[in-house]
């Protein structure tokens, strides 16, 4: 029984530990999202902009890749903001 009461007395420590775990999970999710973004950009833009791979990129290919990456990242950000906004509304009780 004393083990249980000691466990309850350390509630602040448990709360801190929970926050640390949550922060770690958020960090890992952010890293996974960044990796997903990079992989998708590489996949989509490279296929679109580099029809015949060679030893170097032509100037047109470089420009295409740059524009494609910019557009893809902008779209990713729009979708991400909308998703986060929706999650926040739903967590506040405003389910759609």
N, CA, C and O atoms as a CHARMM CRD file, in Angstrom:
* protein
*
  384
    1    1 UNK  N      0.82300  -1.19200   0.00000 PROA 1      0.00000
    2    1 UNK  CA     0.00000   0.00000   0.00000 PROA 1      0.00000
    3    1 UNK  C      0.86400   1.25100   0.00000 PROA 1      0.00000
    4    1 UNK  O      0.48900   2.25600  -0.60500 PROA 1      0.00000
    5    2 UNK  N      2.00800   1.21100   0.66300 PROA 2      0.00000
    6    2 UNK  CA     2.86200   2.38400   0.71600 PROA 2      0.00000
    7    2 UNK  C      3.41800   2.72700  -0.66500 PROA 2      0.00000
    8    2 UNK  O      3.63500   3.90100  -0.96700 PROA 2      0.00000
    9    3 UNK  N      3.65000   1.72300  -1.50100 PROA 3      0.00000
   10    3 UNK  CA     4.12200   1.99800  -2.84900 PROA 3      0.00000
   11    3 UNK  C      3.10700   2.83800  -3.61700 PROA 3      0.00000
   12    3 UNK  O      3.47600   3.76200  -4.34100 PROA 3      0.00000
   13    4 UNK  N      1.84300   2.51500  -3.45700 PROA 4      0.00000
   14    4 UNK  CA     0.78300   3.24200  -4.15900 PROA 4      0.00000
   15    4 UNK  C      0.71600   4.68400  -3.67400 PROA 4      0.00000
   16    4 UNK  O      0.59300   5.60100  -4.48600 PROA 4      0.00000
   17    5 UNK  N      0.79500   4.89700  -2.35600 PROA 5      0.00000
   18    5 UNK  CA     0.70600   6.25900  -1.83600 PROA 5      0.00000
   19    5 UNK  C      1.92700   7.06900  -2.24700 PROA 5      0.00000
   20    5 UNK  O      1.80300   8.26400  -2.51400 PROA 5      0.00000
   21    6 UNK  N      3.09000   6.45900  -2.30500 PROA 6      0.00000
   22    6 UNK  CA     4.27700   7.17500  -2.77400 PROA 6      0.00000
   23    6 UNK  C      4.13200   7.54600  -4.25200 PROA 6      0.00000
   24    6 UNK  O      4.58900   8.60400  -4.68400 PROA 6      0.00000
   25    7 UNK  N      3.50800   6.68800  -4.99800 PROA 7      0.00000
   26    7 UNK  CA     3.28000   6.94500  -6.42000 PROA 7      0.00000
   27    7 UNK  C      2.38100   8.16800  -6.58800 PROA 7      0.00000
   28    7 UNK  O      2.62300   9.00800  -7.45400 PROA 7      0.00000
   29    8 UNK  N      1.34100   8.26400  -5.75600 PROA 8      0.00000
   30    8 UNK  CA     0.43100   9.40200  -5.83400 PROA 8      0.00000
   31    8 UNK  C      1.10200  10.69600  -5.40800 PROA 8      0.00000
   32    8 UNK  O      0.79600  11.75200  -5.96100 PROA 8      0.00000
   33    9 UNK  N      1.99600  10.64500  -4.45300 PROA 9      0.00000
   34    9 UNK  CA     2.66700  11.85000  -3.99600 PROA 9      0.00000
   35    9 UNK  C      3.56500  12.43100  -5.08200 PROA 9      0.00000
   36    9 UNK  O      3.84000  13.63100  -5.08300 PROA 9      0.00000
   37   10 UNK  N      4.01400  11.60400  -5.99100 PROA 10     0.00000
   38   10 UNK  CA     4.87600  12.07000  -7.07200 PROA 10     0.00000
   39   10 UNK  C      4.09100  12.48300  -8.29400 PROA 10     0.00000
   40   10 UNK  O      4.59800  12.36800  -9.41000 PROA 10     0.00000
   41   11 UNK  N      2.88400  12.95400  -8.12400 PROA 11     0.00000
   42   11 UNK  CA     2.02900  13.32500  -9.24900 PROA 11     0.00000
   43   11 UNK  C      2.65100  14.36200 -10.15500 PROA 11     0.00000
   44   11 UNK  O      2.47400  14.31200 -11.37200 PROA 11     0.00000
   45   12 UNK  N      3.37800  15.30500  -9.57600 PROA 12     0.00000
   46   12 UNK  CA     4.03400  16.31800 -10.39100 PROA 12     0.00000
   47   12 UNK  C      5.08600  15.69600 -11.29200 PROA 12     0.00000
   48   12 UNK  O      5.22200  16.07200 -12.45600 PROA 12     0.00000
   49   13 UNK  N      5.83800  14.73000 -10.73800 PROA 13     0.00000
   50   13 UNK  CA     6.84400  14.04700 -11.54200 PROA 13     0.00000
   51   13 UNK  C      6.19500  13.26100 -12.67300 PROA 13     0.00000
   52   13 UNK  O      6.71100  13.22500 -13.79000 PROA 13     0.00000
   53   14 UNK  N      5.07200  12.63800 -12.38000 PROA 14     0.00000
   54   14 UNK  CA     4.35800  11.87000 -13.40400 PROA 14     0.00000
   55   14 UNK  C      3.86100  12.79900 -14.50500 PROA 14     0.00000
   56   14 UNK  O      3.92600  12.46400 -15.68800 PROA 14     0.00000
   57   15 UNK  N      3.37100  13.94600 -14.11500 PROA 15     0.00000
   58   15 UNK  CA     2.90000  14.92700 -15.08800 PROA 15     0.00000
   59   15 UNK  C      4.05500  15.42800 -15.95400 PROA 15     0.00000
   60   15 UNK  O      3.90500  15.57600 -17.16700 PROA 15     0.00000
   61   16 UNK  N      5.19300  15.68400 -15.34000 PROA 16     0.00000
   62   16 UNK  CA     6.37400  16.12100 -16.08900 PROA 16     0.00000
   63   16 UNK  C      6.84000  15.04400 -17.05700 PROA 16     0.00000
   64   16 UNK  O      7.20400  15.34000 -18.19500 PROA 16     0.00000
   65   17 UNK  N      6.82900  13.81300 -16.61000 PROA 17     0.00000
   66   17 UNK  CA     7.24100  12.69700 -17.45700 PROA 17     0.00000
   67   17 UNK  C      6.28900  12.54300 -18.63600 PROA 17     0.00000
   68   17 UNK  O      6.71900  12.29200 -19.76200 PROA 17     0.00000
   69   18 UNK  N      4.99400  12.69500 -18.37100 PROA 18     0.00000
   70   18 UNK  CA     3.99700  12.60600 -19.44000 PROA 18     0.00000
   71   18 UNK  C      4.24200  13.70400 -20.46800 PROA 18     0.00000
   72   18 UNK  O      4.16700  13.45600 -21.67200 PROA 18     0.00000
   73   19 UNK  N      4.53300  14.91000 -20.00300 PROA 19     0.00000
   74   19 UNK  CA     4.80200  16.02400 -20.91100 PROA 19     0.00000
   75   19 UNK  C      6.05300  15.75400 -21.74200 PROA 19     0.00000
   76   19 UNK  O      6.08200  16.06300 -22.93300 PROA 19     0.00000
   77   20 UNK  N      7.07800  15.18600 -21.13000 PROA 20     0.00000
   78   20 UNK  CA     8.30200  14.86000 -21.85900 PROA 20     0.00000
   79   20 UNK  C      8.01900  13.84400 -22.96000 PROA 20     0.00000
   80   20 UNK  O      8.51800  13.97800 -24.07800 PROA 20     0.00000
   81   21 UNK  N      7.22500  12.83600 -22.64500 PROA 21     0.00000
   82   21 UNK  CA     6.87400  11.81900 -23.63700 PROA 21     0.00000
   83   21 UNK  C      6.06500  12.43900 -24.77200 PROA 21     0.00000
   84   21 UNK  O      6.30800  12.14900 -25.94300 PROA 21     0.00000
   85   22 UNK  N      5.10400  13.29100 -24.42200 PROA 22     0.00000
   86   22 UNK  CA     4.29700  13.96100 -25.44200 PROA 22     0.00000
   87   22 UNK  C      5.16900  14.84300 -26.33900 PROA 22     0.00000
   88   22 UNK  O      4.98800  14.86300 -27.55700 PROA 22     0.00000
   89   23 UNK  N      6.09800  15.55800 -25.74800 PROA 23     0.00000
   90   23 UNK  CA     7.00300  16.39300 -26.52800 PROA 23     0.00000
   91   23 UNK  C      7.85800  15.55200 -27.46700 PROA 23     0.00000
   92   23 UNK  O      8.08500  15.93100 -28.61600 PROA 23     0.00000
   93   24 UNK  N      8.33000  14.41200 -26.97600 PROA 24     0.00000
   94   24 UNK  CA     9.13300  13.51100 -27.79900 PROA 24     0.00000
   95   24 UNK  C      8.31600  12.97400 -28.96800 PROA 24     0.00000
   96   24 UNK  O      8.81600  12.90000 -30.09100 PROA 24     0.00000
   97   25 UNK  N      7.06400  12.59900 -28.71500 PROA 25     0.00000
   98   25 UNK  CA     6.19200  12.09600 -29.77600 PROA 25     0.00000
   99   25 UNK  C      5.94400  13.18800 -30.81200 PROA 25     0.00000
  100   25 UNK  O      5.99000  12.92800 -32.01500 PROA 25     0.00000
  101   26 UNK  N      5.68300  14.39800 -30.35300 PROA 26     0.00000
  102   26 UNK  CA     5.47800  15.51700 -31.28700 PROA 26     0.00000
  103   26 UNK  C      6.70900  15.75400 -32.14600 PROA 26     0.00000
  104   26 UNK  O      6.60600  15.99400 -33.34900 PROA 26     0.00000
  105   27 UNK  N      7.86200  15.68400 -31.52200 PROA 27     0.00000
  106   27 UNK  CA     9.11100  15.88700 -32.24300 PROA 27     0.00000
  107   27 UNK  C      9.31100  14.80000 -33.30400 PROA 27     0.00000
  108   27 UNK  O      9.71100  15.09300 -34.43100 PROA 27     0.00000
  109   28 UNK  N      9.03200  13.55800 -32.94100 PROA 28     0.00000
  110   28 UNK  CA     9.17900  12.45400 -33.88500 PROA 28     0.00000
  111   28 UNK  C      8.16400  12.56300 -35.02600 PROA 28     0.00000
  112   28 UNK  O      8.48000  12.23700 -36.17000 PROA 28     0.00000
  113   29 UNK  N      6.95600  13.01700 -34.72100 PROA 29     0.00000
  114   29 UNK  CA     5.96000  13.21100 -35.76900 PROA 29     0.00000
  115   29 UNK  C      6.37400  14.33400 -36.72000 PROA 29     0.00000
  116   29 UNK  O      6.19300  14.22200 -37.93300 PROA 29     0.00000
  117   30 UNK  N      6.92200  15.40100 -36.17800 PROA 30     0.00000
  118   30 UNK  CA     7.38400  16.50700 -37.01700 PROA 30     0.00000
  119   30 UNK  C      8.50300  16.04100 -37.93900 PROA 30     0.00000
  120   30 UNK  O      8.53500  16.40700 -39.11300 PROA 30     0.00000
  121   31 UNK  N      9.41000  15.24400 -37.41600 PROA 31     0.00000
  122   31 UNK  CA    10.49400  14.70700 -38.23200 PROA 31     0.00000
  123   31 UNK  C      9.94900  13.78600 -39.32300 PROA 31     0.00000
  124   31 UNK  O     10.38400  13.85600 -40.47200 PROA 31     0.00000
  125   32 UNK  N      9.00500  12.93200 -38.96700 PROA 32     0.00000
  126   32 UNK  CA     8.39000  12.02900 -39.94400 PROA 32     0.00000
  127   32 UNK  C      7.66900  12.82600 -41.03700 PROA 32     0.00000
  128   32 UNK  O      7.74400  12.47000 -42.21400 PROA 32     0.00000
  129   33 UNK  N      6.98100  13.88800 -40.65800 PROA 33     0.00000
  130   33 UNK  CA     6.29700  14.73300 -41.63700 PROA 33     0.00000
  131   33 UNK  C      7.29000  15.41700 -42.57300 PROA 33     0.00000
  132   33 UNK  O      7.05300  15.50600 -43.77700 PROA 33     0.00000
  133   34 UNK  N      8.39800  15.89700 -42.02000 PROA 34     0.00000
  134   34 UNK  CA     9.41900  16.53800 -42.84500 PROA 34     0.00000
  135   34 UNK  C     10.02200  15.53500 -43.83000 PROA 34     0.00000
  136   34 UNK  O     10.24600  15.86200 -44.99500 PROA 34     0.00000
  137   35 UNK  N     10.28100  14.32900 -43.36300 PROA 35     0.00000
  138   35 UNK  CA    10.82500  13.29700 -44.24400 PROA 35     0.00000
  139   35 UNK  C      9.82900  12.92900 -45.33500 PROA 35     0.00000
  140   35 UNK  O     10.21000  12.72900 -46.48800 PROA 35     0.00000
  141   36 UNK  N      8.56900  12.84200 -44.97300 PROA 36     0.00000
  142   36 UNK  CA     7.51600  12.55000 -45.95500 PROA 36     0.00000
  143   36 UNK  C      7.45400  13.65100 -47.00900 PROA 36     0.00000
  144   36 UNK  O      7.34200  13.36400 -48.20100 PROA 36     0.00000
  145   37 UNK  N      7.52500  14.89200 -46.58000 PROA 37     0.00000
  146   37 UNK  CA     7.50000  16.02600 -47.50200 PROA 37     0.00000
  147   37 UNK  C      8.67200  15.95100 -48.47800 PROA 37     0.00000
  148   37 UNK  O      8.49000  16.11000 -49.68500 PROA 37     0.00000
  149   38 UNK  N      9.85300  15.71500 -47.96400 PROA 38     0.00000
  150   38 UNK  CA    11.04200  15.63700 -48.82400 PROA 38     0.00000
  151   38 UNK  C     10.93100  14.47900 -49.80600 PROA 38     0.00000
  152   38 UNK  O     11.25300  14.62700 -50.98500 PROA 38     0.00000
  153   39 UNK  N     10.48000  13.33400 -49.32500 PROA 39     0.00000
  154   39 UNK  CA    10.32900  12.17600 -50.20800 PROA 39     0.00000
  155   39 UNK  C      9.31600  12.43700 -51.31300 PROA 39     0.00000
  156   39 UNK  O      9.55500  12.09400 -52.47100 PROA 39     0.00000
  157   40 UNK  N      8.18800  13.04000 -50.96300 PROA 40     0.00000
  158   40 UNK  CA     7.15500  13.33700 -51.96100 PROA 40     0.00000
  159   40 UNK  C      7.65100  14.36600 -52.96900 PROA 40     0.00000
  160   40 UNK  O      7.40200  14.23100 -54.16700 PROA 40     0.00000
  161   41 UNK  N      8.34800  15.38800 -52.49400 PROA 41     0.00000
  162   41 UNK  CA     8.89300  16.39400 -53.41000 PROA 41     0.00000
  163   41 UNK  C      9.86800  15.73300 -54.38200 PROA 41     0.00000
  164   41 UNK  O      9.80200  15.96500 -55.58900 PROA 41     0.00000
  165   42 UNK  N     10.76600  14.91400 -53.85300 PROA 42     0.00000
  166   42 UNK  CA    11.72300  14.23000 -54.71600 PROA 42     0.00000
  167   42 UNK  C     11.01800  13.36400 -55.74700 PROA 42     0.00000
  168   42 UNK  O     11.35500  13.38800 -56.93100 PROA 42     0.00000
  169   43 UNK  N     10.04400  12.60600 -55.29000 PROA 43     0.00000
  170   43 UNK  CA     9.32700  11.69600 -56.17100 PROA 43     0.00000
  171   43 UNK  C      8.56100  12.45500 -57.25300 PROA 43     0.00000
  172   43 UNK  O      8.73900  12.19400 -58.44300 PROA 43     0.00000
  173   44 UNK  N      7.72200  13.38000 -56.84500 PROA 44     0.00000
  174   44 UNK  CA     6.84400  14.07500 -57.78700 PROA 44     0.00000
  175   44 UNK  C      7.60400  15.02800 -58.70200 PROA 44     0.00000
  176   44 UNK  O      7.42600  14.99400 -59.92000 PROA 44     0.00000
  177   45 UNK  N      8.44100  15.86700 -58.13200 PROA 45     0.00000
  178   45 UNK  CA     9.10500  16.89600 -58.92000 PROA 45     0.00000
  179   45 UNK  C     10.19100  16.32100 -59.82100 PROA 45     0.00000
  180   45 UNK  O     10.35500  16.76800 -60.95600 PROA 45     0.00000
  181   46 UNK  N     10.91800  15.35300 -59.33400 PROA 46     0.00000
  182   46 UNK  CA    11.97000  14.76300 -60.16900 PROA 46     0.00000
  183   46 UNK  C     11.36200  14.08300 -61.38800 PROA 46     0.00000
  184   46 UNK  O     11.85200  14.24500 -62.50500 PROA 46     0.00000
  185   47 UNK  N     10.29500  13.32500 -61.17200 PROA 47     0.00000
  186   47 UNK  CA     9.65100  12.65800 -62.30500 PROA 47     0.00000
  187   47 UNK  C      9.11700  13.65800 -63.32600 PROA 47     0.00000
  188   47 UNK  O      9.17400  13.42000 -64.53300 PROA 47     0.00000
  189   48 UNK  N      8.60100  14.77600 -62.83000 PROA 48     0.00000
  190   48 UNK  CA     8.01600  15.78700 -63.71700 PROA 48     0.00000
  191   48 UNK  C      9.08200  16.58500 -64.45400 PROA 48     0.00000
  192   48 UNK  O      8.92000  16.88600 -65.63700 PROA 48     0.00000
  193   49 UNK  N     10.16100  16.92800 -63.77500 PROA 49     0.00000
  194   49 UNK  CA    11.10700  17.90900 -64.30300 PROA 49     0.00000
  195   49 UNK  C     12.36500  17.32600 -64.94400 PROA 49     0.00000
  196   49 UNK  O     13.06700  18.03000 -65.67000 PROA 49     0.00000
  197   50 UNK  N     12.65500  16.07200 -64.69200 PROA 50     0.00000
  198   50 UNK  CA    13.89000  15.48500 -65.22300 PROA 50     0.00000
  199   50 UNK  C     13.52900  14.24300 -66.05100 PROA 50     0.00000
  200   50 UNK  O     13.62500  13.11400 -65.56800 PROA 50     0.00000
  201   51 UNK  N     13.11100  14.46900 -67.30900 PROA 51     0.00000
  202   51 UNK  CA    12.67400  13.34000 -68.13600 PROA 51     0.00000
  203   51 UNK  C     13.81200  12.39200 -68.51800 PROA 51     0.00000
  204   51 UNK  O     13.60800  11.18200 -68.62000 PROA 51     0.00000
  205   52 UNK  N     15.02000  12.94700 -68.72900 PROA 52     0.00000
  206   52 UNK  CA    16.17700  12.13500 -69.11200 PROA 52     0.00000
  207   52 UNK  C     17.32800  12.44600 -68.16000 PROA 52     0.00000
  208   52 UNK  O     18.09400  13.37900 -68.39900 PROA 52     0.00000
  209   53 UNK  N     17.45700  11.67400 -67.08600 PROA 53     0.00000
  210   53 UNK  CA    18.53500  11.94700 -66.12800 PROA 53     0.00000
  211   53 UNK  C     19.91000  11.87400 -66.78800 PROA 53     0.00000
  212   53 UNK  O     20.17300  10.99900 -67.61200 PROA 53     0.00000
  213   54 UNK  N     20.76300  12.79000 -66.41600 PROA 54     0.00000
  214   54 UNK  CA    22.12400  12.82600 -66.92900 PROA 54     0.00000
  215   54 UNK  C     23.09600  13.09600 -65.80100 PROA 54     0.00000
  216   54 UNK  O     22.76800  12.93700 -64.62500 PROA 54     0.00000
  217   55 UNK  N     24.28700  13.50400 -66.17100 PROA 55     0.00000
  218   55 UNK  CA    25.32200  13.75200 -65.16200 PROA 55     0.00000
  219   55 UNK  C     25.11200  15.08900 -64.44400 PROA 55     0.00000
  220   55 UNK  O     25.66300  15.31300 -63.36600 PROA 55     0.00000
  221   56 UNK  N     24.30900  15.98000 -65.05100 PROA 56     0.00000
  222   56 UNK  CA    24.00500  17.25700 -64.39400 PROA 56     0.00000
  223   56 UNK  C     22.61600  17.71600 -64.83000 PROA 56     0.00000
  224   56 UNK  O     22.07300  17.24400 -65.82900 PROA 56     0.00000
  225   57 UNK  N     22.05400  18.65100 -64.05700 PROA 57     0.00000
  226   57 UNK  CA    20.74600  19.19800 -64.38600 PROA 57     0.00000
  227   57 UNK  C     20.89000  20.36900 -65.35200 PROA 57     0.00000
  228   57 UNK  O     21.75100  21.23100 -65.17300 PROA 57     0.00000
  229   58 UNK  N     20.05100  20.39200 -66.36200 PROA 58     0.00000
  230   58 UNK  CA    20.00300  21.52900 -67.27100 PROA 58     0.00000
  231   58 UNK  C     19.34000  22.69600 -66.54400 PROA 58     0.00000
  232   58 UNK  O     18.66800  22.49600 -65.53200 PROA 58     0.00000
  233   59 UNK  N     19.52300  23.90400 -67.05000 PROA 59     0.00000
  234   59 UNK  CA    18.96100  25.08600 -66.38100 PROA 59     0.00000
  235   59 UNK  C     17.43200  25.02900 -66.33800 PROA 59     0.00000
  236   59 UNK  O     16.82800  25.45100 -65.35200 PROA 59     0.00000
  237   60 UNK  N     16.80500  24.51700 -67.38700 PROA 60     0.00000
  238   60 UNK  CA    15.34900  24.37600 -67.39600 PROA 60     0.00000
  239   60 UNK  C     14.87100  23.37700 -66.35600 PROA 60     0.00000
  240   60 UNK  O     13.83100  23.56900 -65.72800 PROA 60     0.00000
  241   61 UNK  N     15.64000  22.30800 -66.18000 PROA 61     0.00000
  242   61 UNK  CA    15.30100  21.30500 -65.17000 PROA 61     0.00000
  243   61 UNK  C     15.43500  21.89500 -63.77000 PROA 61     0.00000
  244   61 UNK  O     14.60800  21.63500 -62.89600 PROA 61     0.00000
  245   62 UNK  N     16.47800  22.68700 -63.56400 PROA 62     0.00000
  246   62 UNK  CA    16.68200  23.33300 -62.25800 PROA 62     0.00000
  247   62 UNK  C     15.53100  24.28500 -61.94800 PROA 62     0.00000
  248   62 UNK  O     15.01400  24.29600 -60.83100 PROA 62     0.00000
  249   63 UNK  N     15.13500  25.07600 -62.92800 PROA 63     0.00000
  250   63 UNK  CA    14.03700  26.02200 -62.72800 PROA 63     0.00000
  251   63 UNK  C     12.73700  25.27200 -62.45400 PROA 63     0.00000
  252   63 UNK  O     11.97000  25.65100 -61.56900 PROA 63     0.00000
  253   64 UNK  N     12.49400  24.21000 -63.21300 PROA 64     0.00000
  254   64 UNK  CA    11.28500  23.40400 -63.00900 PROA 64     0.00000
  255   64 UNK  C     11.26600  22.80100 -61.60400 PROA 64     0.00000
  256   64 UNK  O     10.24600  22.85100 -60.91700 PROA 64     0.00000
  257   65 UNK  N     12.39200  22.23400 -61.18300 PROA 65     0.00000
  258   65 UNK  CA    12.47800  21.64300 -59.84400 PROA 65     0.00000
  259   65 UNK  C     12.22400  22.68900 -58.76400 PROA 65     0.00000
  260   65 UNK  O     11.51100  22.42400 -57.79600 PROA 65     0.00000
  261   66 UNK  N     12.79600  23.85800 -58.92600 PROA 66     0.00000
  262   66 UNK  CA    12.62200  24.92400 -57.93800 PROA 66     0.00000
  263   66 UNK  C     11.15800  25.33400 -57.82200 PROA 66     0.00000
  264   66 UNK  O     10.62100  25.44400 -56.72000 PROA 66     0.00000
  265   67 UNK  N     10.51800  25.55900 -58.96400 PROA 67     0.00000
  266   67 UNK  CA     9.11200  25.95400 -58.95000 PROA 67     0.00000
  267   67 UNK  C      8.22700  24.83900 -58.41100 PROA 67     0.00000
  268   67 UNK  O      7.30300  25.09100 -57.63900 PROA 67     0.00000
  269   68 UNK  N      8.51000  23.62100 -58.81600 PROA 68     0.00000
  270   68 UNK  CA     7.71800  22.47800 -58.35100 PROA 68     0.00000
  271   68 UNK  C      7.82800  22.32300 -56.83800 PROA 68     0.00000
  272   68 UNK  O      6.82900  22.10500 -56.15300 PROA 68     0.00000
  273   69 UNK  N      9.05300  22.43900 -56.32400 PROA 69     0.00000
  274   69 UNK  CA     9.25700  22.31900 -54.88200 PROA 69     0.00000
  275   69 UNK  C      8.51300  23.41600 -54.13400 PROA 69     0.00000
  276   69 UNK  O      7.88300  23.16100 -53.10800 PROA 69     0.00000
  277   70 UNK  N      8.59000  24.64000 -54.65400 PROA 70     0.00000
  278   70 UNK  CA     7.88900  25.75800 -54.01000 PROA 70     0.00000
  279   70 UNK  C      6.38600  25.51200 -53.97100 PROA 70     0.00000
  280   70 UNK  O      5.75200  25.69600 -52.93200 PROA 70     0.00000
  281   71 UNK  N      5.82000  25.10200 -55.08800 PROA 71     0.00000
  282   71 UNK  CA     4.37300  24.85300 -55.15300 PROA 71     0.00000
  283   71 UNK  C      3.97000  23.70000 -54.23500 PROA 71     0.00000
  284   71 UNK  O      2.95900  23.77700 -53.53700 PROA 71     0.00000
  285   72 UNK  N      4.76500  22.64000 -54.24100 PROA 72     0.00000
  286   72 UNK  CA     4.44100  21.48000 -53.42000 PROA 72     0.00000
  287   72 UNK  C      4.48800  21.84400 -51.93900 PROA 72     0.00000
  288   72 UNK  O      3.60600  21.45500 -51.17400 PROA 72     0.00000
  289   73 UNK  N      5.50600  22.58300 -51.53700 PROA 73     0.00000
  290   73 UNK  CA     5.62000  22.97700 -50.12700 PROA 73     0.00000
  291   73 UNK  C      4.49500  23.93000 -49.73000 PROA 73     0.00000
  292   73 UNK  O      3.97500  23.84200 -48.61700 PROA 73     0.00000
  293   74 UNK  N      4.11800  24.82900 -50.62000 PROA 74     0.00000
  294   74 UNK  CA     3.01100  25.74300 -50.33700 PROA 74     0.00000
  295   74 UNK  C      1.70500  24.95800 -50.15400 PROA 74     0.00000
  296   74 UNK  O      0.94900  25.20700 -49.21500 PROA 74     0.00000
  297   75 UNK  N      1.45400  24.01800 -51.05200 PROA 75     0.00000
  298   75 UNK  CA     0.24300  23.19200 -50.93600 PROA 75     0.00000
  299   75 UNK  C      0.27400  22.37100 -49.65300 PROA 75     0.00000
  300   75 UNK  O     -0.74500  22.25000 -48.97400 PROA 75     0.00000
  301   76 UNK  N      1.41900  21.81200 -49.31700 PROA 76     0.00000
  302   76 UNK  CA     1.58400  21.02300 -48.08900 PROA 76     0.00000
  303   76 UNK  C      1.24500  21.87900 -46.87300 PROA 76     0.00000
  304   76 UNK  O      0.56000  21.42200 -45.95800 PROA 76     0.00000
  305   77 UNK  N      1.72800  23.12500 -46.86700 PROA 77     0.00000
  306   77 UNK  CA     1.47000  24.02500 -45.74100 PROA 77     0.00000
  307   77 UNK  C     -0.00700  24.38500 -45.63700 PROA 77     0.00000
  308   77 UNK  O     -0.55000  24.44000 -44.53400 PROA 77     0.00000
  309   78 UNK  N     -0.65900  24.62800 -46.76000 PROA 78     0.00000
  310   78 UNK  CA    -2.09200  24.94400 -46.75200 PROA 78     0.00000
  311   78 UNK  C     -2.88000  23.77700 -46.15900 PROA 78     0.00000
  312   78 UNK  O     -3.74100  23.97000 -45.30000 PROA 78     0.00000
  313   79 UNK  N     -2.58000  22.58000 -46.62100 PROA 79     0.00000
  314   79 UNK  CA    -3.28500  21.39200 -46.13400 PROA 79     0.00000
  315   79 UNK  C     -2.99800  21.18400 -44.64400 PROA 79     0.00000
  316   79 UNK  O     -3.90600  20.88100 -43.87000 PROA 79     0.00000
  317   80 UNK  N     -1.74400  21.34600 -44.25100 PROA 80     0.00000
  318   80 UNK  CA    -1.37200  21.15700 -42.84200 PROA 80     0.00000
  319   80 UNK  C     -2.08700  22.14800 -41.92900 PROA 80     0.00000
  320   80 UNK  O     -2.58700  21.77000 -40.87000 PROA 80     0.00000
  321   81 UNK  N     -2.13700  23.41600 -42.33900 PROA 81     0.00000
  322   81 UNK  CA    -2.83100  24.42600 -41.52100 PROA 81     0.00000
  323   81 UNK  C     -4.31900  24.11600 -41.40800 PROA 81     0.00000
  324   81 UNK  O     -4.90700  24.24900 -40.33500 PROA 81     0.00000
  325   82 UNK  N     -4.92100  23.70400 -42.51300 PROA 82     0.00000
  326   82 UNK  CA    -6.34900  23.36200 -42.48200 PROA 82     0.00000
  327   82 UNK  C     -6.59400  22.15900 -41.57400 PROA 82     0.00000
  328   82 UNK  O     -7.57700  22.13200 -40.83300 PROA 82     0.00000
  329   83 UNK  N     -5.72100  21.17800 -41.62500 PROA 83     0.00000
  330   83 UNK  CA    -5.86100  19.98900 -40.79700 PROA 83     0.00000
  331   83 UNK  C     -5.72200  20.33200 -39.31100 PROA 83     0.00000
  332   83 UNK  O     -6.52000  19.88600 -38.48600 PROA 83     0.00000
  333   84 UNK  N     -4.70900  21.12100 -38.98500 PROA 84     0.00000
  334   84 UNK  CA    -4.50000  21.51500 -37.59000 PROA 84     0.00000
  335   84 UNK  C     -5.67500  22.34000 -37.09500 PROA 84     0.00000
  336   84 UNK  O     -6.13300  22.15400 -35.96800 PROA 84     0.00000
  337   85 UNK  N     -6.16000  23.23900 -37.91900 PROA 85     0.00000
  338   85 UNK  CA    -7.31100  24.05700 -37.55100 PROA 85     0.00000
  339   85 UNK  C     -8.53900  23.18700 -37.27900 PROA 85     0.00000
  340   85 UNK  O     -9.26600  23.40900 -36.31100 PROA 85     0.00000
  341   86 UNK  N     -8.75500  22.21800 -38.12300 PROA 86     0.00000
  342   86 UNK  CA    -9.89300  21.31400 -37.92700 PROA 86     0.00000
  343   86 UNK  C     -9.74800  20.50700 -36.63900 PROA 86     0.00000
  344   86 UNK  O    -10.71400  20.34400 -35.89400 PROA 86     0.00000
  345   87 UNK  N     -8.55200  20.00800 -36.38100 PROA 87     0.00000
  346   87 UNK  CA    -8.32200  19.25500 -35.14400 PROA 87     0.00000
  347   87 UNK  C     -8.58600  20.12600 -33.92100 PROA 87     0.00000
  348   87 UNK  O     -9.17000  19.66600 -32.93900 PROA 87     0.00000
  349   88 UNK  N     -8.15800  21.37600 -33.98300 PROA 88     0.00000
  350   88 UNK  CA    -8.36900  22.29000 -32.85500 PROA 88     0.00000
  351   88 UNK  C     -9.84900  22.55400 -32.64000 PROA 88     0.00000
  352   88 UNK  O    -10.32000  22.56900 -31.50300 PROA 88     0.00000
  353   89 UNK  N    -10.58300  22.76300 -33.72200 PROA 89     0.00000
  354   89 UNK  CA   -12.03900  22.99100 -33.59600 PROA 89     0.00000
  355   89 UNK  C    -12.71600  21.76200 -33.00700 PROA 89     0.00000
  356   89 UNK  O    -13.56700  21.88700 -32.12700 PROA 89     0.00000
  357   90 UNK  N    -12.35300  20.59700 -33.47400 PROA 90     0.00000
  358   90 UNK  CA   -12.97200  19.37300 -32.97500 PROA 90     0.00000
  359   90 UNK  C    -12.63000  19.11300 -31.52400 PROA 90     0.00000
  360   90 UNK  O    -13.46400  18.61200 -30.77000 PROA 90     0.00000
  361   91 UNK  N    -11.40700  19.44800 -31.11900 PROA 91     0.00000
  362   91 UNK  CA   -11.01200  19.22400 -29.72000 PROA 91     0.00000
  363   91 UNK  C    -11.70800  20.20400 -28.78700 PROA 91     0.00000
  364   91 UNK  O    -11.79700  19.94900 -27.58600 PROA 91     0.00000
  365   92 UNK  N    -12.20300  21.32000 -29.31400 PROA 92     0.00000
  366   92 UNK  CA   -12.92700  22.30900 -28.51100 PROA 92     0.00000
  367   92 UNK  C    -14.42100  22.04200 -28.51000 PROA 92     0.00000
  368   92 UNK  O    -15.20400  22.85200 -28.01300 PROA 92     0.00000
  369   93 UNK  N    -14.81100  20.91100 -29.06300 PROA 93     0.00000
  370   93 UNK  CA   -16.22100  20.54600 -29.02700 PROA 93     0.00000
  371   93 UNK  C    -17.01900  20.99100 -30.23000 PROA 93     0.00000
  372   93 UNK  O    -18.23300  20.79200 -30.27200 PROA 93     0.00000
  373   94 UNK  N    -16.36500  21.59000 -31.21000 PROA 94     0.00000
  374   94 UNK  CA   -17.07500  22.05000 -32.40200 PROA 94     0.00000
  375   94 UNK  C    -16.99600  21.04500 -33.52500 PROA 94     0.00000
  376   94 UNK  O    -16.59800  21.38200 -34.64000 PROA 94     0.00000
  377   95 UNK  N    -17.37300  19.80400 -33.23800 PROA 95     0.00000
  378   95 UNK  CA   -17.31000  18.76000 -34.26800 PROA 95     0.00000
  379   95 UNK  C    -18.12400  19.15300 -35.48700 PROA 95     0.00000
  380   95 UNK  O    -19.18400  19.77100 -35.38400 PROA 95     0.00000
  381   96 UNK  N    -17.58900  18.77200 -36.66000 PROA 96     0.00000
  382   96 UNK  CA   -18.25400  19.12800 -37.91300 PROA 96     0.00000
  383   96 UNK  C    -19.45300  18.30600 -38.17500 PROA 96     0.00000
  384   96 UNK  O    -20.11800  18.49100 -39.19400 PROA 96     0.00000
